[in-house]
């Protein structure tokens, strides 16, 4: 087990390149099951979630080969093998195997998925969609069993806007008979990315990026080549880091429209933000940062995944900022850790109130989930002295080569093995 050491006080300067989108990758790999010939996906991020999914594809008989950041998946010999536990438990997005395997084999057995613990994230909307398409869904010994004689298009209204349910129903519906309409669908860029892959495979999908998606089922899908979109959350994380501890930072390989809600808030605080086709330029403000309020909403609103890193930035701003997460209200595990670092932060109702500016101090802190880890790294960059972060397995799930990327911008960040004593302390905390 390792810990990350961040020496605060170094100014970030230079250029950083953003990797492929984690939240796309975790759906694109299972989507490859639906094809009858080889699928090639380029630009995948080198993160643990992607490797876990590629191993799951091999477990069900897929032939998988890597060429740098390009994966070749041959699904010809895949079978509808049950995936009751093991690797499935490691990441939440393994639930995309449900939709993909149901679409291809008309049956699937998938263990209930894991991932970051952010409070209840039920899959009832996924199940409702599968049932509408004609599947029988049962929960037996902690695994979800899906069975269908055949899948038939249906009209499905999502009670809550859910990225996972939108993608999962789309995966199941592309090979169903007839027309499927998903109403109140999520509009995230990652959904458009998955639909682009499916369309390249021969699926007929219209309306992606709006709240009504129409799918005309086709009997079979073929392989294709697809390049993943850049990771807007990783780009947003580095934009926040640049605002917190940077002088002039260029963020390369980014689609600025995907980050409009964040960029608007950074500008409101006084940060200089300029965008071009695939780059962002972030420069330190001439005057002290002004505090702002944020409220997370479904896309194109402020992303819940950037709420925690943004909270760290608010500790540097004048006055009081209120952060309200309407998506995952339990996403507050970073607050106690920021307090250890001298932040003046309190939770009232479902909101976080941040009073600044304060000078953060280095401390020993623990990342309890992926984006909390990013928040603590940003806090460490702003802090006096040394910050030690444990729980790196969370950070590695979603950020490729974070230490290398930060050091290339002038930070001083490194990883060390934990001592046996530290491992015990970590496990008991």
Secondary structure, DSSP 8 states (H G I E B T S, - for coil): -EEEEEETT--EEEEEE--B-HHHHHHHHHHGGGBSS-EEEES----HHHHHHHHHHHHTT-EEEEETTEEEEE-TT-----B-SGGGGG-GGGGHHHHHHHHHHSEEEEE---SS--S----HHHHHHHHHTT-EEEEETTEEEEE-S--B--EEE-SS--HHHHHHHHHHHTTSBSEEEEES----HHHHHHHHHHHHTT-EEE-TTSSEEEEE--S-B---EEE--B-HHHHHHHHHHHHHHEEEEEEES--GGGGHHHHHHHHHHT-EEEE-SSEEEEE--SS--B---EEE-STTSB-GGGHHHHHHHHTTSBEEEEEEESS-TT--THHHHHHHTT-EEEEETTEEEEEE----B--EEE--SHHHHHHHHHHHHHSBSEEEEE-HHHHHHH-TTHHHHHHHTT-EEEEEE--HHHHHHHHH-
